[in-house]
Amino acid sequence: MVPSWPHHPLSRRRALTAATGLVAGAALPLAGAAPDASASSAAATYTNPVIWQDFADIDVIRVGDTYYASASTMHYSPGAPVLRSYDLVNWEIAGHSVPVLDFGAKYDLNGGRGYVRGIWASSLAYRPSNRTFYWLGQIDFAKTYVYTATAAEGPWSRLTTIGTAYYDAGLLVDTDDTLYVAYGNTTINVAQLSPDGRTQVRTQQVFTTPSSVGTLEGSRFYKINGQYYIFLTRPANGQYILKSSGGPFGPYTMRQVLLDLRGPIPGGGVPHQGGLVQTQNGAWYYLAFVDAYPGGRMPALAPVTWTSDGWPVVQLVNGAWGTTYPSPAVPAPPRPVTPMTGVDTFNSTALSPRWEWNHNPDNTKWSTGNGLTLRTATVTNDLYWARNTLTHRIQGPTSTATVELDHSAMRDGDRAGLALLRDSSAWIGLKRDGGVTRIAMVGGLTMDTNWNTTGTGTELASAPVSGSRIWLRASADIRPGAGRPGTFSYSTDGTNFTRLGPDFTLGNDWRFFMGYRFALFNHATQALGGAVRVTRFELSTP
């Protein structure tokens, strides 16, 4: 059974302590109207999850004929990926709203660690008056940061820091261009920002969640047909909505949108905590996520209709969130989106936005352009403390990562390889000791629920290697549930692979929030100076 929020009634804030962007003024379709199917679509139906990769706490908007979404990334850097789509079904990663986690030394693995901190539920909006994208999110329950860009792929830069921590915020650009933020946990507040978005003008409590409902958070803020809506999640099995006809500060009335709804991923949780978006022809959709550990939280899409008195209704299939639905009727895309799987040879001078570092990297210790060179950046025997570990989301339900690696510049004490990385981890890679390099499979890298290291790893198998080049492979089954396996193998010719070590059992505890990732690493245990070069990475599915 997958651990889920209903079994853990604490909010995310309390759990840690213990261990909009719609086009404003958009018209509603007719009450109960089905999504318009008159426009052509590349496929007659789509299948959920629309992305079988870990993208949680989704905010989704449309700007013209393009859809954008953002997601949580916690301690990974750069943070807050911006996803782009032309049909709400096929998505690519365009960039990141937070270029570096410059919120304290712990995000540099300098005297502290930022695991399960950093980029939580945040908001993405577009302001037509200045043709600018806005990202807004709180960090460490202390302050709120606002970043802006004129293009979704960036460059993004920090606009301001606000002293109020807008927890699980939703940013609204009103029809008169005023900026409002809905935020809070159980007690829901609305703040008004200054016209330049740099300061808070006022904030006011607008709603207190009834005790019969429990926790509400994850605000998304909309204005539709003159009505103000705050879309809220009950973690992790419900979705509610507040509506006000009296202005952004209320008064609000509440209605349940869904509760304990069967989701589209076998063994997964209830779709929740996402956003509403309207297509060019007036149809509405809800892009939520499904708890699906050990892989993480996967986006799922469902059509929405509206009652005559202005409340959203998720369209179900046999009483559940559908596995398939008719595809959104939208114009033909201008181009195919960039796949989230495939080959990367690191020939560009910049990393693809598919990649995120475990904490901020030391930018003097890596380079691309002729493969990816990782020079040792940390002397440690603990991978969780090692800087410049580069991560890639795993594609579900099962996928395989294969890397080609030149290890000729490793030095004694260096450890380099390919990991399945989470709070319980394992890896296959190279150990260089006493002038000899060998291949090893290592398990038993563990953290406790305060994210302190409790195990730095035990070698479970090894083999001799010769030459300077090797291929490493990790496969992962991230279907929801306990006991899912990860396996490791290696090759000396890139064709014939040999299994190494036992199956690794992926952990599926929800409290780490982020799902498993493939991770490329190179760290020293004796002294800096060594390096490896990754000349090819391939993420493939069966």
C-alpha positions as CSV (number, residue, x, y, z in Angstrom):
1,M,0.0,0.0,0.0
2,V,1.4,3.4,-0.9
3,P,1.7,5.7,2.1
4,S,-0.7,8.6,1.5
5,W,-1.7,11.9,3.2
6,P,-5.0,10.5,4.6
7,H,-2.9,8.3,6.9
8,H,-0.8,11.3,7.9
9,P,-3.1,14.2,8.7
10,L,-0.3,16.7,9.4
11,S,0.2,19.4,6.9
12,R,3.6,19.6,5.1
13,R,4.6,22.5,7.3
14,R,3.8,20.5,10.5
15,A,5.3,17.4,9.1
16,L,8.6,19.2,8.6
17,T,8.5,20.8,12.0
18,A,7.9,17.5,13.5
19,A,10.8,15.5,12.0
20,T,-2.8,31.4,-11.7
21,G,-2.7,32.4,-13.7
22,L,-5.8,31.9,-15.9
23,V,-6.6,34.5,-18.5
24,A,-8.4,37.0,-16.3
25,G,-12.1,37.5,-16.9
26,A,-12.4,34.3,-19.1
27,A,-15.9,33.3,-20.0
28,L,-17.5,30.1,-18.6
29,P,-18.8,27.5,-21.0
30,L,-22.5,26.7,-20.7
31,A,-23.4,24.8,-17.6
32,G,-22.6,21.1,-17.9
33,A,-21.2,21.7,-21.4
34,A,-18.7,19.1,-22.6
35,P,-15.3,20.2,-24.0
36,D,-15.6,21.4,-27.6
37,A,-14.5,18.7,-29.9
38,S,-14.8,20.7,-33.1
39,A,-11.2,21.5,-33.6
40,S,-8.7,18.9,-34.8
41,S,-6.4,17.1,-32.5
42,A,-3.3,15.0,-33.1
43,A,-4.8,12.0,-31.3
44,A,-8.4,11.2,-30.5
45,T,-7.7,10.3,-26.9
46,Y,-5.0,10.8,-24.3
47,T,-3.9,8.5,-21.5
48,N,-3.2,9.5,-17.8
49,P,-0.8,10.2,-16.4
50,V,0.0,12.8,-19.1
51,I,3.6,12.9,-17.7
52,W,4.9,9.9,-15.9
53,Q,7.7,11.8,-14.3
54,D,7.8,13.6,-10.9
55,F,6.2,17.0,-11.2
56,A,4.1,18.0,-8.2
57,D,2.2,21.0,-6.8
58,I,1.3,22.0,-10.3
59,D,0.3,25.5,-11.4
60,V,-0.9,25.8,-15.0
61,I,-1.6,28.7,-17.3
62,R,-2.2,29.5,-20.9
63,V,-0.6,32.4,-22.8
64,G,-2.0,32.6,-26.3
65,D,-1.8,29.2,-27.8
66,T,0.8,27.9,-25.3
67,Y,0.4,26.2,-22.0
68,Y,2.9,26.5,-19.1
69,A,3.1,24.7,-15.8
70,S,5.4,24.8,-12.8
71,A,6.3,22.3,-10.2
72,S,8.1,21.7,-6.9
73,T,11.7,20.7,-6.8
74,M,12.7,21.0,-3.1
75,H,16.5,20.9,-2.8
76,Y,17.3,20.4,-6.5
77,S,18.9,23.2,-8.5
78,P,18.0,25.0,-10.7
79,G,14.5,25.0,-9.1
80,A,10.9,25.4,-10.2
81,P,10.9,23.9,-13.7
82,V,8.7,25.6,-16.3
83,L,6.9,23.0,-18.5
84,R,5.5,23.9,-21.9
85,S,2.8,22.3,-24.0
86,Y,0.6,23.1,-27.0
87,D,-2.1,20.6,-26.2
88,L,-2.1,20.0,-22.4
89,V,-1.0,16.4,-23.1
90,N,2.5,16.5,-24.5
91,W,4.9,18.5,-22.4
92,E,8.6,19.6,-22.5
93,I,10.8,21.3,-19.9
94,A,11.4,24.9,-21.1
95,G,13.6,26.1,-18.3
96,H,13.6,26.9,-14.5
97,S,12.2,30.0,-12.7
98,V,14.8,29.8,-9.9
99,P,18.3,29.7,-11.5
100,V,20.1,29.0,-8.2
101,L,18.9,28.3,-4.7
102,D,20.7,31.3,-3.1
103,F,18.7,31.1,0.1
104,G,21.5,30.1,2.5
105,A,24.6,28.0,2.8
106,K,22.7,24.8,3.3
107,Y,21.7,24.8,-0.3
108,D,25.4,24.7,-1.2
109,L,25.9,21.7,1.1
110,N,28.0,24.0,3.1
111,G,27.7,23.3,6.8
112,G,24.1,22.2,6.4
113,R,21.8,20.4,3.9
114,G,18.6,21.5,2.2
115,Y,16.9,18.2,1.8
116,V,13.1,18.5,1.7
117,R,13.4,22.3,2.0
118,G,13.7,24.8,-0.9
119,I,11.1,25.0,-3.7
120,W,7.7,23.9,-2.4
121,A,4.3,24.6,-3.9
122,S,4.7,27.9,-5.7
123,S,2.9,29.9,-8.4
124,L,3.4,30.8,-12.0
125,A,1.5,33.6,-13.7
126,Y,1.6,35.8,-16.8
127,R,1.0,39.6,-16.7
128,P,-0.2,40.8,-20.1
129,S,0.3,44.5,-19.3
130,N,4.1,44.1,-19.3
131,R,4.3,40.7,-21.2
132,T,6.1,39.2,-18.2
133,F,6.0,35.8,-16.5
134,Y,6.0,35.8,-12.7
135,W,7.1,33.0,-10.3
136,L,6.3,33.4,-6.6
137,G,7.1,31.1,-3.7
138,Q,8.1,31.0,-0.1
139,I,11.4,29.5,1.2
140,D,11.9,28.0,4.6
141,F,8.7,29.5,6.0
142,A,10.6,32.8,6.3
143,K,10.3,34.9,3.2
144,T,8.7,35.0,-0.3
145,Y,10.7,35.4,-3.4
146,V,9.4,36.7,-6.8
147,Y,11.2,36.0,-10.1
148,T,10.3,37.4,-13.5
149,A,11.1,36.6,-17.1
150,T,9.9,37.8,-20.5
151,A,10.2,34.3,-21.9
152,A,9.3,31.1,-20.1
153,E,12.7,29.5,-20.9
154,G,14.4,32.6,-19.3
155,P,16.6,34.2,-18.3
156,W,14.8,34.5,-15.0
157,S,15.9,37.1,-12.4
158,R,14.8,37.9,-8.9
159,L,12.4,40.8,-8.8
160,T,12.0,41.1,-5.0
161,T,11.9,39.5,-1.6
162,I,8.8,39.9,0.6
163,G,8.9,39.5,4.3
164,T,5.7,37.6,4.6
165,A,6.0,33.9,3.9
166,Y,3.2,33.1,1.4
167,Y,2.8,29.4,2.2
168,D,1.5,27.3,-0.8
169,A,0.7,30.5,-2.7
170,G,-1.4,31.2,-5.8
171,L,-0.8,34.4,-7.7
172,L,-3.6,36.2,-9.5
173,V,-3.3,39.0,-12.1
174,D,-6.7,40.6,-11.9
175,T,-8.5,42.2,-14.9
176,D,-7.4,45.7,-13.6
177,D,-3.8,44.4,-13.5
178,T,-3.7,44.3,-9.7
179,L,-1.6,41.4,-8.2
180,Y,-3.1,39.3,-5.5
181,V,-1.8,36.3,-3.6
182,A,-3.9,33.6,-1.9
183,Y,-2.0,31.5,0.6
184,G,-2.1,29.6,3.9
185,N,-2.7,26.3,5.6
186,T,-6.2,25.9,7.0
187,T,-6.4,29.6,7.6
188,I,-6.5,31.1,4.1
189,N,-5.3,34.6,3.4
190,V,-5.2,37.0,0.5
191,A,-2.5,39.6,0.0
192,Q,-2.4,42.5,-2.4
193,L,0.9,43.5,-3.9
194,S,2.1,46.9,-5.0
195,P,1.6,47.7,-8.7
196,D,5.3,46.8,-9.4
197,G,4.9,43.5,-7.5
198,R,7.8,44.3,-5.2
199,T,6.0,44.9,-1.9
200,Q,2.9,43.9,0.1
201,V,0.1,46.5,0.3
202,R,-2.2,44.5,2.6
203,T,-3.0,41.0,3.7
204,Q,-6.2,39.7,5.2
205,Q,-7.6,36.4,6.4
206,V,-10.5,35.4,4.2
207,F,-11.4,31.9,5.2
208,T,-11.1,29.4,8.1
209,T,-11.4,25.8,7.1
210,P,-14.2,23.9,9.0
211,S,-12.9,21.3,11.4
212,S,-15.0,18.8,9.5
213,V,-12.9,19.3,6.4
214,G,-9.5,19.3,8.1
215,T,-6.5,20.8,6.4
216,L,-6.7,22.9,3.2
217,E,-3.7,24.4,1.5
218,G,-2.1,24.6,-2.0
219,S,-3.9,27.8,-3.1
220,R,-4.6,28.6,-6.7
221,F,-6.3,32.0,-7.3
222,Y,-8.6,32.8,-10.3
223,K,-11.0,35.4,-11.5
224,I,-13.6,33.9,-13.8
225,N,-16.7,35.8,-15.0
226,G,-16.3,38.4,-12.3
227,Q,-16.1,35.8,-9.5
228,Y,-13.0,35.1,-7.4
229,Y,-12.0,31.5,-6.8
230,I,-9.4,29.9,-4.5
231,F,-8.7,26.3,-5.5
232,L,-7.5,24.3,-2.4
233,T,-6.3,20.8,-1.8
234,R,-7.0,18.6,1.2
235,P,-3.8,16.6,1.4
236,A,-3.8,14.1,-0.2
237,N,-7.3,12.9,-0.9
238,G,-9.5,15.9,-1.6
239,Q,-9.9,19.2,-3.5
240,Y,-12.1,22.1,-2.5
241,I,-12.9,25.5,-4.0
242,L,-13.9,28.8,-2.5
243,K,-15.9,31.4,-4.4
244,S,-16.5,35.1,-3.8
245,S,-18.8,37.5,-5.7
246,G,-17.8,40.3,-3.3
247,G,-14.1,40.8,-4.4
248,P,-10.8,39.2,-3.8
249,F,-11.0,39.6,0.0
250,G,-14.4,37.7,0.2
251,P,-16.6,36.7,1.7
252,Y,-16.0,33.2,0.4
253,T,-18.2,30.1,0.3
254,M,-16.8,26.6,0.0
255,R,-17.7,23.6,-2.1
256,Q,-16.1,20.2,-2.4
257,V,-14.7,19.3,-5.8
258,L,-13.5,15.8,-5.1
259,L,-12.8,13.5,-2.2
260,D,-11.4,9.9,-2.2
261,L,-11.7,9.8,-6.0
262,R,-10.1,6.8,-7.6
263,G,-7.1,7.9,-9.7
264,P,-5.8,6.7,-13.0
265,I,-2.6,5.0,-11.8
266,P,-3.1,1.6,-10.4
267,G,-1.9,1.6,-6.8
268,G,-1.5,5.4,-6.8
269,G,-3.3,8.1,-4.8
270,V,-6.1,10.6,-5.4
271,P,-5.5,13.3,-8.0
272,H,-5.2,16.6,-6.2
273,Q,-3.3,19.9,-5.8
274,G,-3.1,21.2,-9.3
275,G,-4.6,24.0,-11.3
276,L,-7.5,24.9,-13.6
277,V,-6.9,26.2,-17.2
278,Q,-9.1,27.1,-20.1
279,T,-8.4,26.2,-23.7
280,Q,-8.6,28.7,-26.6
281,N,-12.1,27.6,-27.4
282,G,-13.5,27.7,-23.9
283,A,-13.1,24.2,-22.6
284,W,-11.7,23.8,-19.0
285,Y,-9.3,21.2,-17.6
286,Y,-7.8,20.3,-14.3
287,L,-4.1,19.3,-14.2
288,A,-3.5,17.6,-10.9
289,F,-0.9,15.2,-9.6
290,V,-1.2,11.6,-8.3
291,D,0.9,10.3,-5.4
292,A,2.8,7.4,-7.0
293,Y,5.8,6.5,-4.9
294,P,8.5,5.4,-5.3
295,G,8.5,7.5,-8.5
296,G,7.0,10.6,-7.0
297,R,3.9,12.6,-8.0
298,M,2.7,12.3,-11.6
299,P,0.5,14.9,-13.5
300,A,-2.9,13.8,-14.6
301,L,-5.4,15.7,-16.7
302,A,-9.2,15.7,-16.6
303,P,-11.9,17.9,-18.3
304,V,-14.0,20.2,-16.1
305,T,-17.5,21.5,-16.7
306,W,-19.3,24.2,-14.6
307,T,-22.7,24.3,-12.9
308,S,-25.1,27.1,-13.8
309,D,-24.2,28.9,-10.6
310,G,-20.5,28.8,-11.3
311,W,-18.9,25.8,-9.6
312,P,-16.5,23.4,-11.3
313,V,-17.2,19.7,-11.8
314,V,-14.5,17.2,-12.7
315,Q,-15.7,14.9,-15.5
316,L,-15.4,11.2,-14.4
317,V,-15.2,7.9,-16.1
318,N,-17.1,5.1,-14.3
319,G,-16.9,7.1,-11.1
320,A,-13.2,7.7,-11.3
321,W,-10.6,10.1,-12.7
322,G,-10.4,8.6,-16.2
323,T,-7.4,6.7,-17.5
324,T,-8.3,8.0,-20.9
325,Y,-10.3,11.0,-22.2
326,P,-10.9,12.7,-25.5
327,S,-8.0,14.9,-26.4
328,P,-8.3,18.6,-25.9
329,A,-9.6,20.3,-29.1
330,V,-6.8,22.8,-29.7
331,P,-5.0,24.2,-32.8
332,A,-2.3,22.0,-34.3
333,P,1.0,22.6,-32.4
334,P,3.6,24.7,-34.2
335,R,6.2,22.0,-33.6
336,P,6.7,18.7,-31.6
337,V,7.8,19.2,-28.0
338,T,11.2,18.0,-26.9
339,P,11.0,14.5,-25.5
340,M,11.8,14.0,-21.8
341,T,13.5,10.8,-22.7
342,G,16.2,10.0,-25.2
343,V,19.9,10.6,-25.6
344,D,22.1,13.5,-24.3
345,T,25.7,13.8,-25.5
346,F,26.3,17.0,-23.6
347,N,27.6,18.8,-26.7
348,S,26.0,22.2,-25.8
349,T,27.8,24.7,-23.5
350,A,24.8,24.5,-21.2
351,L,22.9,21.6,-19.7
352,S,19.5,20.7,-21.0
353,P,16.7,21.7,-18.6
354,R,16.0,18.0,-18.1
355,W,18.9,18.1,-15.6
356,E,18.9,19.4,-12.0
357,W,21.7,19.2,-9.5
358,N,21.4,17.8,-6.0
359,H,21.7,21.2,-4.2
360,N,23.6,24.0,-5.9
361,P,26.7,22.9,-7.9
362,D,30.2,24.2,-7.6
363,N,30.3,25.7,-11.1
364,T,34.1,25.6,-11.2
365,K,34.0,21.8,-11.1
366,W,31.9,20.8,-14.1
367,S,31.7,21.7,-17.8
368,T,29.9,20.6,-20.9
369,G,30.6,20.9,-24.6
370,N,32.6,17.8,-25.2
371,G,30.6,15.5,-23.0
372,L,29.9,16.3,-19.3
373,T,33.1,16.6,-17.2
374,L,32.6,16.2,-13.5
375,R,35.6,17.1,-11.5
376,T,35.6,16.1,-7.8
377,A,34.1,18.9,-5.7
378,T,33.8,17.3,-2.3
379,V,36.0,15.1,-0.1
380,T,33.5,12.8,1.7
381,N,32.5,9.2,2.1
382,D,28.8,10.3,2.0
383,L,27.1,10.7,-1.3
384,Y,24.4,12.9,0.4
385,W,27.1,15.4,1.2
386,A,28.8,15.3,-2.2
387,R,28.4,18.4,-4.4
388,N,27.9,18.2,-8.2
389,T,25.6,15.2,-8.2
390,L,23.5,15.7,-11.4
391,T,20.0,14.2,-11.4
392,H,17.4,13.2,-14.0
393,R,13.8,12.2,-13.4
394,I,12.9,8.6,-14.0
395,Q,10.4,7.8,-16.6
396,G,7.5,5.6,-15.5
397,P,6.3,3.0,-15.2
398,T,9.8,1.5,-15.8
399,S,12.8,2.9,-17.5
400,T,16.6,2.5,-17.9
401,A,19.4,4.9,-17.8
402,T,22.7,4.1,-19.6
403,V,25.8,6.2,-19.4
404,E,29.1,6.0,-21.2
405,L,31.9,7.2,-19.0
406,D,35.6,7.9,-19.4
407,H,37.3,7.3,-16.1
408,S,40.9,7.7,-17.1
409,A,41.4,10.9,-15.0
410,M,40.1,9.4,-11.7
411,R,42.5,9.6,-8.7
412,D,42.9,7.3,-5.7
413,G,39.9,7.5,-3.4
414,D,37.5,8.7,-6.0
415,R,34.0,7.3,-6.4
416,A,32.1,7.9,-9.6
417,G,29.0,6.4,-11.1
418,L,25.2,6.2,-11.6
419,A,22.9,6.1,-8.6
420,L,19.2,5.6,-7.9
421,L,19.0,8.6,-5.5
422,R,16.5,9.3,-2.8
423,D,16.6,9.0,1.1
424,S,17.4,5.3,0.5
425,S,19.9,4.9,-2.4
426,A,22.2,2.5,-4.3
427,W,24.6,2.9,-7.1
428,I,26.9,1.3,-9.6
429,G,30.2,2.9,-10.4
430,L,33.9,3.0,-10.1
431,K,36.2,2.9,-7.1
432,R,39.8,3.9,-7.6
433,D,42.1,2.8,-4.8
434,G,45.9,2.1,-4.7
435,G,46.2,2.8,-8.4
436,V,43.6,0.2,-9.3
437,T,40.1,0.9,-10.6
438,R,37.2,-1.6,-10.2
439,I,33.5,-1.6,-10.8
440,A,31.2,-1.9,-7.7
441,M,27.6,-2.0,-6.8
442,V,26.9,-0.3,-3.5
443,G,23.7,-0.3,-1.4
444,G,22.7,0.9,2.0
445,L,22.9,4.7,1.6
446,T,20.2,5.9,3.9
447,M,18.8,8.9,5.7
448,D,16.5,9.2,8.7
449,T,13.3,11.3,8.8
450,N,15.3,14.4,9.8
451,W,17.4,13.8,6.6
452,N,20.6,13.0,8.4
453,T,22.7,10.3,6.9
454,T,22.3,6.9,8.7
455,G,24.2,4.8,6.2
456,T,27.0,5.7,3.7
457,G,26.8,2.5,1.8
458,T,28.0,-1.1,1.7
459,E,29.7,-2.7,-1.3
460,L,27.5,-5.6,-2.4
461,A,29.4,-6.8,-5.5
462,S,32.4,-5.8,-7.5
463,A,34.4,-6.8,-10.6
464,P,37.8,-5.8,-12.1
465,V,37.8,-3.4,-15.1
466,S,40.5,-2.5,-17.6
467,G,40.8,0.3,-20.1
468,S,39.5,3.9,-19.6
469,R,35.9,3.6,-20.7
470,I,32.8,1.8,-19.3
471,W,29.1,1.8,-19.7
472,L,26.9,1.8,-16.6
473,R,23.2,1.0,-16.5
474,A,20.4,1.4,-13.9
475,S,16.9,0.3,-14.4
476,A,14.0,1.2,-12.1
477,D,10.4,0.1,-11.7
478,I,8.6,3.1,-10.2
479,R,5.0,1.7,-10.3
480,P,3.3,2.7,-7.1
481,G,3.8,0.3,-4.2
482,A,6.3,-1.4,-2.0
483,G,9.1,-3.7,-3.1
484,R,9.7,-2.2,-6.5
485,P,13.2,-3.2,-7.8
486,G,16.1,-1.3,-9.2
487,T,18.9,-3.2,-11.0
488,F,22.4,-2.4,-12.0
489,S,24.7,-3.6,-14.8
490,Y,27.8,-2.6,-16.7
491,S,29.5,-3.2,-20.1
492,T,33.0,-2.8,-21.5
493,D,31.8,-2.6,-25.1
494,G,28.5,-0.8,-24.9
495,T,26.6,-3.8,-26.2
496,N,26.9,-6.7,-23.8
497,F,25.8,-5.9,-20.2
498,T,26.5,-7.9,-17.1
499,R,24.3,-7.6,-14.0
500,L,26.1,-6.6,-10.8
501,G,24.8,-7.0,-7.3
502,P,21.3,-7.9,-6.0
503,D,18.1,-6.1,-6.8
504,F,17.8,-2.8,-4.9
505,T,14.4,-2.3,-3.3
506,L,13.1,1.2,-3.8
507,G,11.7,2.9,-0.8
508,N,8.2,4.4,-1.1
509,D,7.8,6.6,2.0
510,W,6.0,9.8,1.0
511,R,7.9,12.0,3.5
512,F,10.9,12.7,1.2
513,F,8.3,14.1,-1.2
514,M,10.5,13.9,-4.3
515,G,10.6,10.6,-6.2
516,Y,13.6,8.5,-7.1
517,R,16.0,10.0,-9.7
518,F,18.9,8.7,-11.8
519,A,22.0,10.5,-10.6
520,L,25.5,11.0,-12.0
521,F,28.2,11.6,-9.4
522,N,31.9,11.9,-8.9
523,H,33.3,12.7,-5.4
524,A,36.6,12.2,-3.6
525,T,37.3,10.4,-0.4
526,Q,40.9,11.4,-0.1
527,A,41.8,14.6,-2.1
528,L,40.3,16.7,-4.9
529,G,41.8,16.7,-8.4
530,G,40.2,13.7,-10.2
531,A,37.6,13.8,-12.9
532,V,35.3,11.7,-15.1
533,R,33.8,12.5,-18.4
534,V,30.3,11.3,-19.3
535,T,30.1,11.2,-23.1
536,R,26.5,9.8,-23.5
537,F,23.4,9.5,-21.4
538,E,20.3,7.6,-22.6
539,L,17.0,7.3,-20.9
540,S,14.9,4.6,-22.5
541,T,11.6,2.7,-21.8
542,P,10.8,-0.9,-22.7
